[in-house]
Amino acid sequence: MRFGLFVCTVVLVVITAIPGAAQDDILRNRPRIAPGAKVFVHRMDGFESYLLAAIAKKQTPVVVVENIDQADYEIEGGFERQMPHWAEQLFLGKSDEDRAAIRVKDRESGAVAFSYVVVKEGPWRKGQSAAEACAKHLKNYIEKGKP
């Protein structure tokens, strides 16, 4: 799953590195996710549980299906937790860091409709906060058309 996280990060870096006009064209040509769209959430080493709970909690306007053949979109991604050495925590004040990335892909065209990467610091929640950020931004994209 680290490869999936890497791919999502690269996609976001490439999109943000493109000059303004070209970036607007890329974002404008993304598939639109309609409220009520059916989504299938792939396994993400346990992060999918947090993401499913966050989709419900944030009232993200999608219908989660258990069979990929019923889905309009599929959600892929990854999650990793970086824990600094105890000396870094004690002397440098570093804390745990959660990194999550998701992408929503149109099953018919294969086009990426939405992608999001989040980094959260702190020793608590173990993925919950990152999943809620992903769900919140997906909801915002569906309702307002802004990533």
Backbone as JSON, one array per atom type, in Angstrom:
{
  "sequence": "MRFGLFVCTVVLVVITAIPGAAQDDILRNRPRIAPGAKVFVHRMDGFESYLLAAIAKKQTPVVVVENIDQADYEIEGGFERQMPHWAEQLFLGKSDEDRAAIRVKDRESGAVAFSYVVVKEGPWRKGQSAAEACAKHLKNYIEKGKP",
  "N": [[0.8, -1.2, 0.0], [2.11, 1.15, 0.4], [3.08, 1.92, -2.03], [0.77, 2.82, -3.32], [0.2, 5.09, -1.76], [2.45, 6.56, -2.37], [2.05, 6.96, -5.14], [-0.29, 8.54, -5.15], [0.71, 10.81, -3.86], [2.64, 11.66, -5.7], [0.99, 12.28, -7.88], [-0.45, 14.48, -6.85], [1.67, 16.27, -6.43], [2.57, 16.66, -9.04], [0.3, 17.83, -10.2], [0.12, 20.21, -8.71], [2.47, 21.42, -9.49], [2.12, 22.22, -12.06], [1.6, 24.98, -14.22], [-0.79, 27.63, -13.52], [-3.04, 27.98, -15.49], [-2.99, 25.58, -16.98], [-3.3, 23.78, -14.91], [-5.88, 24.43, -14.04], [-7.31, 23.52, -16.28], [-6.85, 20.74, -16.11], [-8.09, 20.14, -13.64], [-10.69, 20.95, -14.22], [-11.46, 19.1, -16.15], [-11.78, 16.76, -14.8], [-13.63, 13.83, -13.84], [-16.93, 14.29, -12.69], [-18.19, 13.71, -9.49], [-21.23, 12.59, -8.6], [-23.67, 13.35, -6.08], [-24.69, 10.63, -4.09], [-23.46, 8.7, -5.56], [-22.23, 5.4, -6.21], [-19.76, 3.77, -4.39], [-16.86, 1.74, -4.1], [-14.76, 0.59, -1.6], [-11.47, -0.2, -1.46], [-9.32, -2.62, 0.19], [-7.05, -1.38, 2.61], [-4.9, -2.07, 4.32], [-6.18, -2.01, 6.84], [-6.84, 0.68, 7.17], [-9.09, 1.2, 5.72], [-11.29, 0.68, 7.36], [-11.33, 2.83, 9.15], [-11.77, 4.83, 7.26], [-14.29, 4.15, 6.17], [-15.89, 4.49, 8.45], [-15.48, 7.22, 8.85], [-16.6, 8.28, 6.5], [-19.3, 7.79, 6.99], [-19.63, 9.26, 9.41], [-19.0, 11.93, 8.67], [-20.97, 12.33, 6.89], [-20.67, 11.98, 4.12], [-21.77, 12.28, 0.86], [-22.17, 9.6, -0.51], [-22.8, 6.24, -1.63], [-21.83, 3.39, -0.15], [-20.74, 0.36, -1.44], [-20.5, -3.22, -1.3], [-19.74, -4.87, -3.32], [-17.65, -4.71, -5.99], [-18.5, -4.69, -8.63], [-20.91, -3.36, -8.6], [-20.28, -0.75, -8.24], [-19.79, 2.73, -9.08], [-17.54, 4.18, -8.74], [-14.22, 3.65, -7.45], [-12.39, 3.51, -4.43], [-9.11, 3.91, -3.57], [-6.06, 3.66, -1.73], [-3.77, 4.53, 0.92], [-2.13, 4.19, 4.12], [0.14, 5.26, 6.55], [2.13, 5.15, 9.48], [4.45, 7.11, 11.07], [6.8, 6.81, 13.51], [8.82, 8.58, 15.6], [12.15, 8.05, 16.9], [12.72, 7.46, 20.41], [14.53, 9.31, 21.49], [14.43, 11.44, 19.71], [11.83, 12.25, 20.19], [12.02, 13.05, 22.9], [14.17, 14.99, 23.0], [13.93, 16.61, 20.7], [11.29, 17.08, 20.45], [9.65, 15.83, 18.63], [6.73, 14.27, 17.28], [4.44, 11.47, 16.78], [3.52, 10.73, 13.39], [0.92, 10.62, 11.16], [0.2, 9.56, 7.92], [-1.87, 9.75, 5.18], [-3.45, 8.81, 2.13], [-5.82, 9.08, -0.45], [-7.53, 8.06, -3.42], [-10.07, 8.57, -5.78], [-11.44, 6.75, -8.25], [-12.94, 6.72, -11.43], [-14.78, 4.03, -12.49], [-15.6, 3.34, -15.03], [-14.25, 4.96, -16.97], [-11.69, 5.05, -15.94], [-10.48, 7.31, -15.11], [-9.05, 9.55, -12.7], [-11.01, 10.93, -10.31], [-10.89, 12.26, -7.92], [-8.42, 13.12, -5.54], [-6.51, 12.99, -2.54], [-4.22, 13.94, -0.03], [-3.11, 13.66, 3.27], [-1.45, 14.78, 6.22], [-1.07, 14.14, 9.55], [-0.19, 15.09, 12.83], [0.67, 13.78, 16.04], [0.13, 11.72, 18.97], [-2.25, 10.28, 19.1], [-5.38, 8.73, 18.15], [-4.65, 7.24, 15.8], [-5.1, 7.04, 12.88], [-7.79, 7.71, 12.64], [-8.26, 10.51, 12.62], [-6.95, 11.28, 10.25], [-8.45, 9.83, 8.37], [-10.94, 11.04, 8.71], [-10.36, 13.59, 7.76], [-9.91, 13.01, 5.06], [-12.48, 12.07, 4.29], [-14.01, 14.38, 4.79], [-12.95, 16.23, 2.93], [-13.52, 14.91, 0.55], [-16.31, 14.97, 0.65], [-16.7, 17.76, 0.48], [-15.72, 18.17, -2.11], [-17.58, 16.74, -3.65], [-19.98, 18.07, -3.07], [-19.44, 20.81, -3.58], [-17.7, 20.94, -5.69], [-15.05, 21.54, -5.39], [-11.71, 20.67, -4.77]],
  "CA": [[0.0, 0.0, 0.0], [2.96, 2.33, 0.37], [3.18, 2.33, -3.42], [-0.43, 3.61, -3.59], [0.39, 6.38, -1.11], [3.45, 7.24, -3.17], [1.43, 7.35, -6.41], [-1.18, 9.68, -4.88], [1.55, 11.96, -3.56], [3.23, 12.11, -6.96], [-0.08, 12.91, -8.67], [-0.71, 15.81, -6.29], [2.83, 17.12, -6.67], [2.57, 17.0, -10.47], [-0.79, 18.78, -10.46], [0.43, 21.52, -8.13], [3.63, 21.99, -10.17], [1.7, 22.68, -13.38], [1.17, 26.38, -14.17], [-2.19, 27.87, -13.19], [-4.03, 27.73, -16.54], [-3.01, 24.15, -17.29], [-3.85, 23.11, -13.74], [-7.33, 24.63, -14.1], [-7.83, 22.62, -17.31], [-6.84, 19.37, -15.57], [-9.13, 20.01, -12.61], [-11.99, 21.12, -14.86], [-11.76, 17.91, -16.94], [-11.94, 15.59, -13.93], [-15.01, 13.36, -13.77], [-17.71, 14.86, -11.58], [-18.81, 12.69, -8.65], [-22.57, 13.04, -8.24], [-24.15, 12.87, -4.78], [-25.36, 9.33, -4.18], [-22.68, 7.77, -6.39], [-21.87, 4.16, -5.52], [-18.31, 3.62, -4.31], [-16.29, 0.54, -3.5], [-13.53, 0.94, -0.89], [-10.5, -1.29, -1.44], [-8.58, -2.84, 1.44], [-5.89, -0.5, 2.76], [-4.2, -2.5, 5.54], [-6.94, -1.61, 8.03], [-7.27, 2.07, 7.09], [-10.44, 1.25, 5.12], [-12.27, 0.71, 8.44], [-11.4, 4.22, 9.58], [-12.35, 5.63, 6.17], [-15.73, 3.85, 6.11], [-16.52, 5.15, 9.6], [-15.42, 8.66, 8.61], [-17.59, 8.61, 5.46], [-20.59, 7.85, 7.67], [-19.63, 10.35, 10.4], [-19.0, 13.23, 7.98], [-22.13, 12.32, 6.0], [-20.21, 12.13, 2.74], [-22.93, 11.83, 0.07], [-21.92, 8.47, -1.4], [-23.34, 4.96, -1.18], [-20.74, 2.41, -0.14], [-21.2, -0.97, -1.83], [-19.53, -4.27, -0.98], [-19.39, -5.57, -4.55], [-17.04, -3.73, -6.91], [-19.26, -4.66, -9.88], [-22.04, -2.44, -8.43], [-19.76, 0.59, -7.98], [-19.48, 3.7, -10.12], [-16.19, 4.63, -8.43], [-13.51, 2.86, -6.46], [-11.48, 4.3, -3.61], [-7.86, 3.23, -3.24], [-5.18, 4.55, -0.96], [-2.89, 3.93, 1.89], [-1.93, 4.86, 5.41], [1.34, 4.84, 7.26], [2.41, 5.88, 10.72], [5.87, 7.29, 11.33], [7.03, 7.06, 14.93], [10.22, 8.93, 15.79], [12.91, 7.41, 17.97], [12.42, 8.09, 21.7], [15.42, 10.46, 21.7], [13.86, 12.56, 18.92], [10.66, 12.71, 20.92], [12.42, 13.71, 24.13], [15.04, 16.14, 22.83], [13.53, 17.46, 19.58], [9.85, 17.33, 20.53], [8.92, 15.24, 17.51], [5.63, 13.37, 17.67], [4.03, 10.53, 15.74], [2.97, 11.37, 12.21], [0.08, 9.78, 10.32], [0.09, 10.0, 6.54], [-2.88, 9.0, 4.45], [-3.76, 9.29, 0.79], [-6.87, 8.34, -1.15], [-7.91, 8.54, -4.75], [-11.35, 8.03, -6.23], [-11.29, 6.51, -9.69], [-14.13, 6.36, -12.19], [-14.58, 2.66, -12.95], [-15.87, 3.22, -16.47], [-13.2, 5.61, -17.78], [-10.39, 4.89, -15.31], [-9.96, 8.64, -14.75], [-9.05, 9.89, -11.28], [-11.97, 12.0, -10.08], [-10.53, 12.98, -6.69], [-7.29, 12.59, -4.77], [-6.22, 13.81, -1.36], [-3.16, 13.47, 0.86], [-3.15, 14.38, 4.55], [-0.45, 14.44, 7.23], [-1.52, 14.54, 10.88], [0.78, 14.82, 13.89], [0.13, 13.54, 17.37], [0.18, 10.31, 19.36], [-3.59, 9.75, 19.33], [-6.35, 8.42, 17.1], [-4.14, 6.19, 14.91], [-5.74, 6.95, 11.58], [-9.14, 8.26, 12.64], [-8.22, 11.92, 12.22], [-6.59, 11.33, 8.83], [-9.61, 9.34, 7.61], [-11.98, 12.07, 8.75], [-9.96, 14.66, 6.83], [-10.17, 12.5, 3.7], [-13.94, 12.05, 4.07], [-14.49, 15.76, 4.77], [-12.57, 16.85, 1.67], [-14.3, 14.24, -0.49], [-17.66, 15.54, 0.75], [-16.62, 19.12, -0.06], [-15.56, 18.07, -3.56], [-18.84, 16.28, -4.24], [-21.04, 19.08, -2.89], [-19.09, 22.14, -4.08], [-16.85, 20.84, -6.86], [-13.7, 22.02, -5.1], [-10.93, 19.65, -4.06]],
  "C": [[0.85, 1.27, 0.0], [3.13, 2.84, -1.05], [1.97, 3.2, -3.78], [-0.33, 4.99, -2.99], [1.38, 7.21, -1.91], [2.85, 7.77, -4.47], [0.53, 8.56, -6.2], [-0.39, 10.94, -4.59], [2.15, 12.53, -4.83], [2.19, 12.81, -7.82], [-0.35, 14.32, -8.16], [0.45, 16.75, -6.54], [2.86, 17.56, -8.12], [1.48, 18.02, -10.77], [-0.47, 20.15, -9.9], [1.63, 22.18, -8.79], [3.28, 22.55, -11.54], [1.24, 24.13, -13.27], [-0.35, 26.51, -14.07], [-3.21, 27.5, -14.25], [-4.14, 26.26, -16.87], [-3.6, 23.36, -16.13], [-5.37, 23.25, -13.72], [-7.96, 23.7, -15.13], [-7.9, 21.18, -16.81], [-7.96, 19.19, -14.56], [-10.53, 20.12, -13.22], [-12.41, 19.86, -15.62], [-11.88, 16.65, -16.1], [-13.41, 15.13, -13.98], [-15.7, 13.94, -12.54], [-18.35, 13.7, -10.81], [-20.16, 13.23, -8.19], [-22.92, 12.56, -6.83], [-24.93, 11.57, -4.97], [-24.63, 8.33, -5.05], [-22.29, 6.55, -5.55], [-20.35, 4.0, -5.57], [-17.95, 2.3, -3.64], [-14.97, 0.94, -2.87], [-12.64, -0.3, -0.84], [-9.88, -1.45, -0.06], [-7.33, -1.97, 1.45], [-5.17, -0.81, 4.07], [-4.88, -2.0, 6.81], [-7.45, -0.18, 7.99], [-8.67, 2.19, 6.51], [-11.52, 1.3, 6.19], [-12.44, 2.13, 8.96], [-12.09, 5.08, 8.52], [-13.85, 5.39, 6.06], [-16.47, 4.54, 7.26], [-16.55, 6.67, 9.4], [-16.42, 9.1, 7.55], [-18.98, 8.71, 6.08], [-20.67, 9.05, 8.61], [-19.74, 11.72, 9.73], [-20.15, 13.36, 6.99], [-21.74, 12.63, 4.55], [-21.27, 11.51, 1.84], [-22.6, 10.77, -0.98], [-22.59, 7.24, -0.8], [-22.22, 3.95, -1.29], [-21.33, 1.04, -0.46], [-20.1, -1.98, -1.55], [-19.06, -5.04, -2.2], [-18.88, -4.54, -5.56], [-17.82, -3.62, -8.22], [-20.46, -3.71, -9.81], [-21.58, -0.99, -8.35], [-19.57, 1.41, -9.24], [-18.02, 4.14, -9.99], [-15.55, 3.66, -7.46], [-12.52, 3.76, -5.73], [-10.3, 3.42, -3.24], [-7.03, 4.19, -2.41], [-4.3, 3.8, -0.02], [-2.73, 4.79, 3.11], [-0.62, 4.36, 5.98], [1.55, 5.74, 8.47], [3.91, 5.91, 10.9], [6.04, 7.63, 12.8], [8.51, 7.37, 15.14], [10.85, 8.14, 16.95], [12.64, 8.16, 19.28], [13.3, 9.32, 21.96], [14.93, 11.68, 20.91], [12.63, 13.13, 19.61], [11.06, 13.55, 22.13], [13.17, 15.01, 23.88], [14.6, 17.11, 21.72], [12.03, 17.75, 19.57], [9.06, 16.76, 19.37], [7.82, 14.32, 18.02], [5.32, 12.42, 16.51], [3.4, 11.3, 14.59], [2.18, 10.34, 11.41], [0.0, 10.39, 8.93], [-0.92, 9.12, 5.83], [-3.09, 9.64, 3.09], [-4.87, 8.42, 0.22], [-7.0, 8.89, -2.56], [-9.2, 7.82, -5.12], [-11.28, 7.96, -7.74], [-12.62, 6.11, -10.3], [-13.9, 4.98, -12.78], [-14.76, 2.51, -14.45], [-14.71, 3.77, -17.3], [-11.79, 5.38, -17.23], [-9.77, 6.21, -14.88], [-10.05, 8.86, -13.24], [-9.96, 11.1, -11.1], [-11.58, 12.86, -8.88], [-9.31, 12.32, -6.07], [-6.98, 13.55, -3.64], [-5.15, 13.14, -0.52], [-3.22, 14.32, 2.12], [-2.03, 13.87, 5.45], [-0.94, 15.0, 8.55], [-0.46, 14.17, 11.9], [0.06, 14.59, 15.21], [0.05, 12.07, 17.69], [-1.19, 9.65, 19.52], [-4.32, 9.45, 18.02], [-5.9, 7.42, 16.05], [-4.92, 6.01, 13.61], [-7.12, 7.58, 11.5], [-9.16, 9.7, 12.12], [-7.9, 12.06, 10.74], [-7.76, 10.88, 7.95], [-10.72, 10.38, 7.58], [-11.64, 13.25, 7.84], [-10.22, 14.25, 5.39], [-11.66, 12.55, 3.37], [-14.51, 13.46, 3.95], [-14.17, 16.43, 3.43], [-13.27, 16.2, 0.48], [-15.73, 14.79, -0.51], [-17.69, 16.94, 0.14], [-16.51, 19.1, -1.58], [-16.88, 17.67, -4.24], [-19.88, 17.38, -4.2], [-20.73, 20.41, -3.57], [-18.2, 22.12, -5.31], [-15.44, 21.34, -6.66], [-12.94, 20.95, -4.33], [-10.46, 20.12, -2.69]]
}
